[in-house]
Amino acid sequence: MDTVIQISYFIAAMLFIFGLKRMSSPVTARDGIVWAGVGMLVATLITFFY
């Protein structure tokens, strides 16, 4: 179970970082907000259910 949680946190962090990178351009900023939001949502849900 701990491995699943760690992998989920890693995926959430990668989504958040990817989202921040996409926010650097005005053309892709909306996509970046969505990606970062999904990463934060995953991290919050895993923390809540752990």
ROSE-258811 format. One record per residue: residue number from 1; residue in three letters; y, z, x of N, C-alpha, C in turn. Coordinates in steps of 0.05 Angstrom, whole numbers, padded with zeros to 5 digits, always signed. Each point is the difference from the previous one (the first is absolute). Example, Ala and Ser with C-alpha at 12.3 -4.5 7.8 and 13.67 -1.06 7.14 Angstrom:
nr  rest  n.Y  n.Z  n.X  ca.Y  ca.Z  ca.X  c.Y  c.Z  c.X
1  ALA  -00114  +00156  +00264  +00024  +00000  -00018  +00024  +00000  +00018
2  SER  +00021  -00014  -00007  +00024  +00001  +00016  +00022  +00014  -00015
***
This chain:
nr  rest  n.Y  n.Z  n.X  ca.Y  ca.Z  ca.X  c.Y  c.Z  c.X
1  MET  -00024  +00000  +00016  +00024  +00000  -00016  +00025  +00000  +00017
2  ASP  +00000  +00015  +00022  +00023  +00001  +00018  +00006  -00028  +00012
3  THR  -00021  -00015  +00005  +00004  -00027  +00012  +00014  -00018  -00020
4  VAL  -00007  +00002  -00025  +00013  -00016  -00021  +00029  +00007  -00003
5  ILE  +00006  +00026  +00002  +00028  +00009  -00002  +00016  -00010  +00024
6  GLN  -00011  +00002  +00024  +00014  -00009  +00023  +00005  -00031  +00000
7  ILE  -00020  -00015  -00009  +00003  -00029  -00003  +00022  -00006  -00020
8  SER  +00000  +00015  -00022  +00020  -00005  -00021  +00028  +00006  +00011
9  TYR  +00003  +00021  +00015  +00026  +00006  +00012  +00009  -00021  +00020
10  PHE  -00020  -00010  +00015  +00006  -00022  +00019  +00010  -00025  -00015
11  ILE  -00014  -00007  -00021  +00008  -00023  -00016  +00027  +00004  -00012
12  ALA  +00005  +00024  -00010  +00027  +00006  -00012  +00021  -00003  +00021
13  ALA  -00005  +00010  +00024  +00020  -00002  +00022  +00005  -00029  +00007
14  MET  -00021  -00016  +00002  +00003  -00028  +00007  +00016  -00015  -00022
15  LEU  -00006  +00006  -00025  +00015  -00013  -00022  +00030  +00008  +00002
16  PHE  +00005  +00025  +00006  +00028  +00009  +00001  +00014  -00013  +00024
17  ILE  -00013  -00002  +00023  +00012  -00013  +00023  +00004  -00030  -00005
18  PHE  -00019  -00013  -00013  +00002  -00028  -00007  +00024  -00004  -00019
19  GLY  +00002  +00018  -00019  +00022  -00002  -00019  +00027  +00003  +00014
20  LEU  +00002  +00019  +00018  +00025  +00003  +00015  +00007  -00025  +00016
21  LYS  -00020  -00012  +00012  +00005  -00024  +00015  +00009  -00023  -00018
22  ARG  -00011  -00002  -00024  +00008  -00021  -00019  +00029  +00005  -00010
23  MET  +00009  +00025  +00000  +00026  +00006  -00010  +00022  -00008  +00019
24  SER  -00007  -00009  +00024  +00020  -00007  +00020  +00014  -00027  -00006
25  SER  -00012  -00016  -00017  +00012  -00026  -00007  +00008  +00001  -00030
26  PRO  +00024  -00010  -00006  +00008  -00001  -00028  -00018  -00017  -00018
27  VAL  -00013  -00020  +00011  -00018  -00017  -00015  -00025  +00015  -00009
28  THR  -00011  +00017  +00017  -00025  +00013  -00005  +00003  +00030  -00007
29  ALA  +00025  +00009  -00004  +00005  +00028  -00005  -00014  +00011  -00025
30  ARG  +00000  -00016  -00021  -00013  +00009  -00025  -00030  +00004  +00004
31  ASP  -00012  -00018  +00014  -00029  +00003  +00006  -00004  +00025  +00017
32  GLY  +00018  +00005  +00019  -00002  +00024  +00017  +00001  +00025  -00016
33  ILE  +00017  +00001  -00019  +00003  +00024  -00017  -00026  +00005  -00015
34  VAL  -00012  -00021  -00010  -00026  +00002  -00014  -00022  +00010  +00018
35  TRP  -00002  -00012  +00024  -00021  +00009  +00019  +00003  +00029  +00008
36  ALA  +00025  +00008  +00006  +00005  +00027  +00008  -00005  +00019  -00023
37  GLY  +00007  -00008  -00024  -00006  +00017  -00023  -00030  +00003  -00005
38  VAL  -00015  -00020  +00004  -00029  +00002  -00004  -00011  +00019  +00022
39  GLY  +00010  -00002  +00024  -00009  +00018  +00021  +00006  +00029  -00006
40  MET  +00024  +00005  -00010  +00007  +00027  -00008  -00016  +00010  -00024
41  LEU  -00006  -00018  -00018  -00016  +00008  -00023  -00029  +00007  +00008
42  VAL  -00011  -00016  +00018  -00028  +00006  +00009  +00000  +00027  +00014
43  ALA  +00019  +00005  +00018  +00001  +00026  +00014  +00004  +00023  -00019
44  THR  +00017  -00003  -00020  +00004  +00021  -00020  -00025  +00006  -00016
45  LEU  -00013  -00021  -00009  -00024  +00003  -00016  -00023  +00014  +00016
46  ILE  -00003  -00009  +00025  -00021  +00012  +00016  +00006  +00030  +00005
47  THR  +00025  +00006  +00005  +00008  +00028  +00004  -00004  +00016  -00025
48  PHE  +00007  -00011  -00023  -00003  +00014  -00025  -00030  +00005  -00007
49  PHE  -00017  -00019  +00004  -00028  +00003  -00007  -00017  +00014  +00021
50  TYR  +00011  +00003  +00024  -00014  +00014  +00021  +00001  +00030  -00005
***
